[in-house]
Amino acid sequence: MSVLLDPLRALGAALTPAVIEGTYAALTRHRTRFDPATTRADVDLAYGPHRRNRLDLYRPLGRALPDTVVLYVHGGGFAAGDKGGPGAPFFANIGAWAVAQGLIGAAMSYRLVPEARWPSGAEDIAAAVEFLAGGAGHLLTDTPRLVLVGQSAGAIHIADYLAGRGGAVHRAVRGAVLMSGIYDFTRHDRLPFEEGYFGADPAGFAAQSTLDALTDCDRPLMFTVSELDPPAFQRQAALVVEAGLARRGVWPRMHWLAGHNHLSPALFLGADGDRVGPEIAAFVRNCAEAGQVP
């Protein structure tokens, strides 16, 4: 565990504005930095009609163009968050990390509450995937392979996409990494900020859950939960393991991230001392090398 994460322990596990601000303050100076000498950034590419249907694409300079794209979907409680850009500390760090791993990085924004309602996140991911799979306006190879990575609300949106709530999952999608998400709303105390996106009617909780669909997913999945995640996310990780064992007889790819809190894994990706990045990179390569999805 990196000593750079030590300040996170003092912040605690509650997901409060103070913890969010403290986490960004602690990790901003340690982030993986975007380097225009090695990486080209194409920013604010429109993948849909809404003003937030935009993504940034990070590609290597001076070497062959990779054919595997990591698409990052940010968190933010359905009402906040952004893809950032080369001039922002996050999430250009994920683009820089991807390029350093011999991959292409992409980070997307999506519609937010109050304009957005479930399942708009899955619909926006579907549109971004279609744009990238089609070559992103000739910026990519003709047949890119995509691996989705999302944190918190981003993980929930990816789970909805994999459950078919944005239409059929594109064959270019080879796998996904879901970091600290909620997957079973029938066993979760709905939080006030979640009601703005999902609504408050318990009658809809089962239909909005994705645990069964994820357990039966035909794409490889990797899950993470952080040591300092709030209890609700810890419980959801346990449900993922329980479902994997009960329905498939195997332990899912569930990684427990020592020293991390709810926000930090994505912010720390690629930084000195990062132990999550190598695990994700290895997973992405395995997904890309697997056979074509039917």
Buried (B, 14 or more C-beta within 10 A) or exposed (E): EBEBBEBBEEBBBEBEEEBBEBBBEBBEEBBBBBEEEEBBBBBEBEBBEBEBBBBBBBBBEEEEEBBBBBBBBBBBBBBEBBBBBBEBBBBBBBBBBBBBBBBBBBBBBBBBBEEBBBBBBBBBBBBBBBBBBBEBEEBBBEEBBBBBBBBBBBBBBBBBBBBBBBEEBBEBBBBBBBBBBBBBBEBBEBBEBBEBBBBEEEEEBEEBBBBBBBBEBEBBBBBBBBBBBBEBBBBBBEBBBBBBEEEEEEEBBBBEBEBBBBBBBBBBBBBEEBBBBEBBBEBBBBBBEEEEBE
